[in-house]
Amino acid sequence: MSKELKVALVTGGNRGIGYELVKQLAMKNFKVILSSRNPETGHKAAKNLKESNLDVTHVVMDVDNQESIHQAAVEINEKYGRLDVLINNAGVYLEESKKLVAVDHSILERTMTTNFFGAFHVIRSFIPLMEKQGYGRIINVSSEYGAMSEMSYSGEGAYKLSKLALNGLTRLIAAEIKGDIKINAVDPGWVSSDMGGPSAPRTSRQAAESILWLATIGPEGPNGEFFRDGKQISW
C-alpha cells in the first residue's frame, strides 16, 4: 500500500456521527475502516459508501469484548500495516435522568464498559501501529457532561462518570505518548441520532467538523485537550 495513503478507523461507524465521519474521511482520501459490532449493519453501511466510490471497508469489532478488539487489530495490522487516525466514536446512553446512587448497577457497569473501557482497550490495541511509524491522531468522542463542572449537578450519573473517565484517559495518554502522536477529546454537542433523538438541534455533519479537524492537525496541533466546534473548552 502506498505510504501516501493514510488509514483511519472509526468505531461505531455504521450509523449516526460515526457513519458521517467515515464518509467525510473517505472524501478526504483516507482509506477508512468502519467498525461495528453487528456484521450485517456494518457490511451494509460500508457497501452503501463504496457504491459512492469511497474507499471504505468494514471490520467486525465489539468494543465491549477485548478479544474482538484484539482480532480486529491483528486483521488491520496484517492487511494495512499501519493506522494513522483512530476515532473512538462507539458509545451508549442507557439510563434515565437519575442520581448515580439510584442507577441500577448493571447500567453503570455496561456504560463504563463501552464508553470508558472500550475506548481504553481500543487505544491500547491500536497505538502500537502508530508508535511503529511515529505518527497518529486519536480522537475520543466525549461529551460536555464529562466536564468536571458537570459533576456539581445531579442526573445522568452513569453517563457523566463514563465521559469524565474518558476525558481523564485522554489527558493521561497524551502525557505518556511520544513522537508525533496526538490524542484529544471532542464534545459533538446534542446531535440528532439514535442516541440524541430526533429533536436534537445539530446534524451529524455539524458534529463531525471539529472531529475531522483534529484528525488532520499538523505536528504543532493540540494534544490532550477538549474541544467543541473547534474551540478548546474546560475539562
VEXDOLUM-423543 format. One record per atom (N, C-alpha, C): x, z, y; residue in one letter. Coordinates in steps of 0.05 Angstrom, whole numbers, padded with zeros to 5 digits, always signed. Layout:
residues N
XZYA ...
end
This chain:
residues 235
+00017+00000-00024M +00000+00000+00000M +00017+00000+00025M +00010-00015+00045S +00025-00017+00070S +00027+00010+00083S +00052+00017+00093K +00056+00042+00108K +00041+00042+00134K +00032+00019+00143E +00017+00018+00169E -00011+00027+00165E -00022+00026+00141L -00049+00033+00136L -00051+00063+00131L -00067+00077+00148K -00070+00105+00146K -00094+00112+00129K -00092+00134+00114V -00113+00142+00095V -00126+00167+00105V -00153+00167+00105A -00168+00191+00114A -00187+00199+00092A -00192+00226+00090L -00211+00237+00071L -00231+00254+00087L -00257+00249+00082V -00278+00264+00094V -00295+00277+00073V -00295+00304+00073T -00312+00318+00053T -00341+00318+00063T -00359+00317+00043G -00387+00316+00050G -00393+00291+00066G -00382+00269+00058G -00383+00244+00074G -00407+00226+00067G -00425+00235+00051N -00447+00218+00042N -00471+00218+00061N -00471+00236+00081R -00494+00237+00099R -00486+00251+00125R -00504+00249+00145G -00501+00264+00170G -00475+00257+00185G -00463+00278+00196I -00439+00276+00211I -00417+00263+00193I -00415+00272+00168G -00394+00262+00151G -00396+00232+00147G -00420+00222+00143Y -00424+00193+00139Y -00415+00178+00164Y -00423+00188+00187E -00415+00176+00213E -00385+00176+00216E -00372+00198+00209L -00343+00199+00211L -00330+00179+00193L -00339+00176+00169V -00328+00156+00151V -00331+00128+00163V -00354+00122+00173K -00359+00096+00185K -00341+00091+00209K -00339+00110+00227Q -00323+00107+00252Q -00293+00105+00245Q -00284+00121+00226L -00255+00119+00219L -00249+00092+00206L -00267+00082+00190A -00263+00056+00177A -00263+00034+00199A -00279+00037+00219M -00280+00017+00241M -00254+00018+00258M -00240+00041+00256K -00214+00043+00269K -00191+00036+00250K -00198+00022+00229N -00178+00011+00210N -00165+00032+00192N -00178+00054+00187F -00168+00073+00167F -00179+00064+00140F -00163+00070+00119K -00173+00069+00092K -00187+00096+00088K -00213+00096+00085V -00228+00122+00085V -00238+00128+00057V -00233+00153+00049I -00244+00163+00023I -00267+00182+00029I -00290+00174+00020L -00314+00190+00024L -00317+00208+00000L -00318+00234+00004S -00321+00253-00018S -00349+00265-00018S -00360+00269-00041S -00386+00282-00044S -00387+00296-00071S -00404+00316-00074R -00406+00330-00099R -00424+00314-00118R -00442+00298-00107N -00461+00282-00123N -00450+00254-00127N -00444+00246-00151P -00433+00219-00155P -00451+00196-00145P -00477+00199-00150E -00496+00178-00143E -00499+00174-00113E -00503+00196-00099T -00506+00193-00070T -00480+00185-00056T -00458+00194-00066G -00432+00187-00055G -00426+00157-00060G -00431+00148-00084H -00426+00120-00090H -00444+00102-00073H -00469+00110-00070K -00488+00094-00054K -00480+00092-00025K -00471+00115-00014A -00462+00115+00014A -00438+00097+00018A -00418+00100+00000A -00394+00083+00002A -00401+00053-00001A -00419+00047-00019K -00428+00019-00024K -00441+00008+00001K -00457+00023+00015N -00470+00014+00039N -00450+00007+00061N -00429+00023+00063L -00409+00018+00083L -00391-00006+00075L -00385-00008+00050K -00368-00031+00041K -00383-00057+00045K -00409-00057+00044E -00425-00081+00049E -00423-00090+00078E -00414-00072+00095S -00409-00079+00123S -00379-00085+00128S -00365-00091+00106N -00337-00099+00106N -00319-00076+00116N -00326-00052+00110L -00310-00029+00118L -00294-00019+00093L -00270-00011+00098D -00252-00003+00076D -00257+00026+00068D -00277+00029+00051V -00286+00056+00043V -00288+00058+00012V -00277+00080+00002T -00280+00086-00027T -00292+00113-00030T -00299+00120-00054H -00313+00145-00060H -00298+00161-00081H -00297+00188-00076V -00286+00205-00097V -00305+00229-00100V -00309+00236-00125V -00326+00260-00130V -00310+00285-00126V -00320+00303-00108M -00306+00328-00103M -00326+00349-00095M -00328+00370-00110D -00345+00393-00104D -00327+00414-00092D -00330+00419-00066V -00313+00438-00052V -00317+00467-00062V -00338+00472-00077D -00343+00498-00089D -00328+00502-00115D -00314+00481-00124N -00301+00481-00150N -00272+00474-00148N -00254+00493-00152Q -00226+00488-00149Q -00215+00466-00167Q -00225+00465-00191E -00215+00444-00210E -00224+00416-00200E -00248+00414-00189S -00257+00389-00178S -00240+00380-00154S -00232+00399-00137I -00214+00393-00115I -00187+00384-00125I -00176+00398-00145H -00150+00391-00156H -00150+00363-00168H -00171+00356-00183Q -00173+00330-00195Q -00175+00308-00174Q -00190+00313-00152A -00191+00294-00131A -00164+00290-00118A -00149+00311-00114A -00123+00310-00102A -00104+00293-00120A -00105+00298-00145V -00088+00283-00164V -00095+00253-00163V -00121+00247-00163E -00131+00219-00162E -00122+00205-00136E -00124+00219-00114I -00116+00206-00088I -00086+00203-00086I -00071+00222-00096N -00042+00220-00097N -00033+00197-00114N -00045+00194-00137E -00037+00172-00155E -00045+00145-00144E -00067+00143-00130K -00077+00118-00120K -00064+00109-00094K -00060+00129-00076Y -00050+00122-00049Y -00023+00134-00042Y -00017+00157-00054G +00009+00170-00049G +00012+00182-00022G -00010+00184-00007R -00008+00195+00020R -00036+00203+00029R -00037+00220+00050L -00062+00227+00064L -00054+00233+00093L -00066+00219+00111D -00059+00222+00139D -00079+00239+00154D -00104+00237+00147V -00125+00252+00161V -00143+00266+00140V -00148+00291+00144L -00167+00306+00127L -00188+00319+00145L -00213+00313+00141I -00235+00326+00156I -00252+00342+00137I -00250+00369+00141N -00267+00387+00126N -00294+00389+00138N -00312+00372+00130N -00339+00370+00141N -00360+00384+00124N -00355+00385+00098A -00375+00397+00080A -00382+00425+00087A -00407+00432+00089G -00415+00459+00096G -00445+00464+00090G -00453+00489+00090V -00480+00496+00084V -00490+00517+00105V -00516+00517+00108Y -00530+00538+00124Y -00554+00545+00106Y -00553+00569+00094L -00572+00576+00073L -00592+00598+00081L -00589+00610+00104E -00604+00635+00110E -00624+00631+00132E -00642+00650+00134E -00659+00653+00157E -00644+00670+00177E -00655+00673+00201S -00642+00689+00222S -00644+00719+00216S -00627+00729+00199K -00628+00757+00191K -00602+00771+00199K -00604+00797+00200K -00579+00813+00203K -00563+00810+00178K -00537+00812+00182L -00519+00808+00159L -00525+00827+00136L -00530+00852+00142V -00535+00871+00121V -00561+00866+00106V -00579+00849+00118A -00604+00843+00105A -00603+00817+00089A -00581+00803+00091V -00579+00777+00077V -00573+00782+00047V -00586+00768+00030D -00581+00770+00001D -00552+00764-00004D -00539+00781-00021H -00511+00778-00025H -00503+00751-00037H -00522+00739-00052S -00516+00713-00064S -00514+00691-00042S -00530+00694-00021I -00529+00675+00001I -00502+00678+00016I -00494+00702+00021L -00468+00707+00034L -00446+00695+00017L -00446+00700-00008E -00424+00690-00026E -00424+00660-00027E -00447+00647-00029R -00449+00618-00030R -00440+00606-00004R -00447+00619+00018T -00439+00609+00045T -00409+00610+00049T -00397+00633+00041M -00368+00636+00044M -00354+00617+00024M -00365+00613+00001T -00352+00596-00019T -00349+00568-00009T -00370+00557+00004T -00370+00530+00014T -00355+00528+00040T -00364+00543+00060N -00355+00540+00088N -00327+00549+00093N -00318+00570+00078F -00291+00580+00082F -00273+00573+00059F -00279+00584+00035F -00261+00579+00012F -00259+00550+00005F -00281+00535+00008G -00280+00506+00002G -00259+00493+00020G -00260+00498+00046A -00241+00486+00065A -00212+00495+00058A -00209+00521+00052F -00183+00532+00045F -00171+00518+00021F -00186+00515+00000H -00175+00503-00025H -00170+00473-00021H -00187+00459-00005V -00182+00431+00001V -00156+00428+00016V -00152+00444+00037I -00127+00443+00052I -00103+00449+00034I -00105+00470+00018R -00082+00477+00001R -00076+00455-00019R -00096+00441-00028S -00091+00420-00048S -00080+00394-00036S -00088+00388-00011F -00081+00362+00001F -00057+00364+00021F -00051+00387+00031I -00030+00388+00051I -00002+00380+00040I +00003+00383+00014P +00029+00373+00004P +00032+00343+00008P +00011+00327+00008L +00013+00299+00013L +00021+00294+00042L +00012+00311+00060M +00020+00309+00088M +00049+00318+00092M +00056+00340+00079E +00083+00351+00082E +00104+00331+00071E +00096+00316+00051K +00114+00296+00039K +00123+00275+00059K +00105+00268+00077Q +00112+00247+00097Q +00116+00259+00125Q +00113+00285+00127G +00118+00298+00153G +00097+00292+00174G +00074+00284+00166Y +00053+00277+00185Y +00025+00283+00173Y +00007+00292+00191G -00021+00296+00182G -00038+00307+00204G -00064+00302+00202R -00083+00313+00221R -00106+00325+00204R -00111+00351+00208I -00132+00365+00194I -00152+00375+00215I -00177+00369+00210I -00199+00378+00228I -00219+00393+00212I -00224+00418+00220N -00244+00434+00207N -00270+00434+00224N -00291+00425+00213V -00317+00424+00228V -00328+00452+00227V -00327+00465+00250S -00336+00493+00253S -00362+00495+00268S -00365+00516+00284S -00389+00520+00300S -00384+00540+00322S -00399+00537+00344E -00397+00558+00365E -00405+00585+00354E -00420+00586+00333Y -00428+00611+00320Y -00404+00625+00308Y -00382+00611+00305G -00358+00623+00294G -00339+00635+00315G -00347+00633+00341A -00331+00645+00362A -00334+00676+00361A -00312+00690+00368M -00313+00719+00367M -00335+00730+00385M -00341+00717+00407S -00362+00727+00425S -00389+00727+00412S -00393+00709+00393E -00419+00708+00379E -00424+00732+00360E -00402+00746+00354M -00405+00769+00336M -00419+00793+00350M -00423+00791+00376S -00437+00812+00391S -00468+00809+00389S -00477+00787+00376Y -00506+00782+00374Y -00514+00781+00344Y -00537+00792+00338S -00546+00792+00310S -00558+00765+00303S -00562+00761+00277G -00574+00737+00267G -00553+00718+00256G -00562+00701+00237E -00544+00681+00224E -00518+00693+00214E -00520+00718+00203G -00496+00733+00196G -00477+00719+00177G -00488+00708+00155A -00471+00696+00135A -00457+00671+00146A -00473+00655+00160Y -00462+00630+00172Y -00440+00636+00193Y -00446+00655+00211K -00427+00663+00231K -00401+00673+00219K -00403+00690+00199L -00379+00701+00187L -00363+00680+00174L -00376+00661+00161S -00361+00639+00147S -00346+00622+00168S -00358+00616+00191K -00345+00600+00211K -00324+00615+00226K -00328+00641+00230L -00307+00658+00241L -00282+00658+00224L -00286+00660+00197A -00264+00659+00179A -00250+00631+00179A -00266+00610+00181L -00255+00583+00183L -00238+00579+00208L -00247+00591+00230N -00231+00589+00255N -00205+00604+00252N -00206+00627+00239G -00182+00643+00234G -00163+00627+00216G -00173+00614+00196L -00157+00598+00178L -00143+00576+00193L -00158+00563+00212T -00146+00542+00228T -00122+00551+00243T -00124+00574+00256R -00102+00584+00272R -00078+00593+00255R -00084+00605+00232L -00063+00614+00215L -00047+00591+00202L -00062+00571+00193I -00048+00548+00181I -00032+00534+00202I -00042+00532+00227A -00027+00520+00249A -00001+00534+00254A +00000+00560+00251A +00024+00575+00255A +00044+00572+00232A +00034+00563+00209E +00051+00561+00185E +00063+00534+00180E +00049+00513+00188I +00057+00486+00180I +00080+00476+00198I +00096+00458+00186K +00119+00447+00200K +00115+00416+00202K +00132+00404+00219G +00131+00375+00222G +00107+00367+00240G +00102+00341+00241D +00080+00331+00257D +00054+00333+00242D +00046+00357+00235I +00021+00362+00221I +00005+00381+00239I -00019+00373+00247K -00035+00388+00265K -00062+00395+00253K -00072+00419+00258I -00098+00427+00249I -00113+00440+00272I -00138+00431+00275N -00155+00441+00296N -00184+00444+00286N -00200+00459+00301A -00228+00463+00294A -00245+00451+00315A -00269+00442+00307V -00288+00429+00326V -00316+00440+00322V -00329+00446+00344D -00357+00452+00343D -00372+00426+00350D -00387+00414+00331P -00400+00389+00336P -00426+00392+00352P -00434+00417+00357G -00460+00421+00371G -00483+00421+00352G -00507+00422+00363W -00532+00422+00347W -00539+00393+00342W -00536+00384+00318V -00538+00356+00311V -00563+00351+00294V -00576+00329+00300S -00599+00321+00284S -00590+00311+00257S -00594+00328+00236S -00585+00322+00209S -00601+00338+00190S -00595+00336+00164D -00609+00353+00144D -00605+00382+00150D -00581+00390+00160M -00576+00418+00167M -00588+00426+00194M -00584+00408+00214G -00593+00415+00241G -00622+00411+00246G -00635+00394+00230G -00664+00389+00233G -00669+00366+00253G -00693+00356+00253P -00700+00332+00269P -00702+00338+00299P -00705+00363+00307S -00708+00369+00336S -00682+00373+00350S -00660+00372+00336A -00633+00376+00349A -00628+00354+00369A -00615+00360+00392P -00612+00341+00414P -00589+00321+00410P -00570+00326+00393R -00546+00309+00390R -00548+00292+00365R -00537+00268+00368T -00535+00250+00345T -00509+00254+00330T -00508+00244+00306S -00483+00246+00290S -00461+00231+00304S -00467+00209+00317R -00447+00193+00331R -00434+00209+00354R -00451+00224+00369Q -00441+00240+00391Q -00423+00262+00380Q -00432+00274+00358A -00416+00296+00346A -00389+00287+00335A -00388+00262+00327A -00364+00251+00315A -00342+00246+00335A -00348+00243+00361E -00329+00233+00380E -00304+00251+00383E -00308+00277+00387S -00285+00294+00391S -00269+00299+00364S -00283+00296+00342I -00270+00298+00316I -00252+00274+00313I -00261+00251+00320L -00245+00227+00318L -00221+00228+00336L -00224+00239+00360W -00202+00242+00378W -00180+00259+00365W -00187+00281+00353L -00167+00298+00340L -00154+00285+00316L -00168+00266+00304A -00157+00252+00281A -00135+00233+00289A -00134+00226+00314T -00115+00205+00323T -00096+00215+00345T -00094+00241+00350I -00077+00251+00371I -00047+00246+00364I -00031+00244+00384G -00002+00240+00380G +00012+00266+00376G +00039+00266+00374P +00055+00290+00368P +00053+00311+00391P +00045+00302+00414E +00042+00321+00437E +00014+00334+00437E -00003+00327+00419G -00030+00337+00419G -00033+00366+00411G -00057+00377+00413P -00061+00406+00408P -00058+00413+00379P -00053+00438+00374N -00051+00449+00346N -00061+00477+00346N -00079+00483+00327G -00090+00509+00324G -00110+00517+00346G -00125+00497+00356E -00144+00502+00378E -00172+00495+00369E -00192+00502+00386F -00220+00500+00381F -00232+00483+00403F -00247+00462+00395F -00257+00442+00415F -00287+00437+00412F -00299+00429+00434R -00325+00417+00434R -00326+00396+00456R -00335+00372+00449D -00336+00349+00467D -00309+00344+00480D -00288+00347+00465G -00261+00342+00475G -00249+00363+00493G -00264+00384+00497K -00254+00406+00514K -00249+00431+00498K -00226+00444+00504Q -00219+00468+00489Q -00238+00491+00497Q -00246+00505+00477I -00264+00528+00482I -00252+00553+00470I -00262+00576+00478S -00251+00601+00469S -00258+00608+00441S -00240+00620+00427W -00245+00629+00399W -00265+00652+00399W 
end
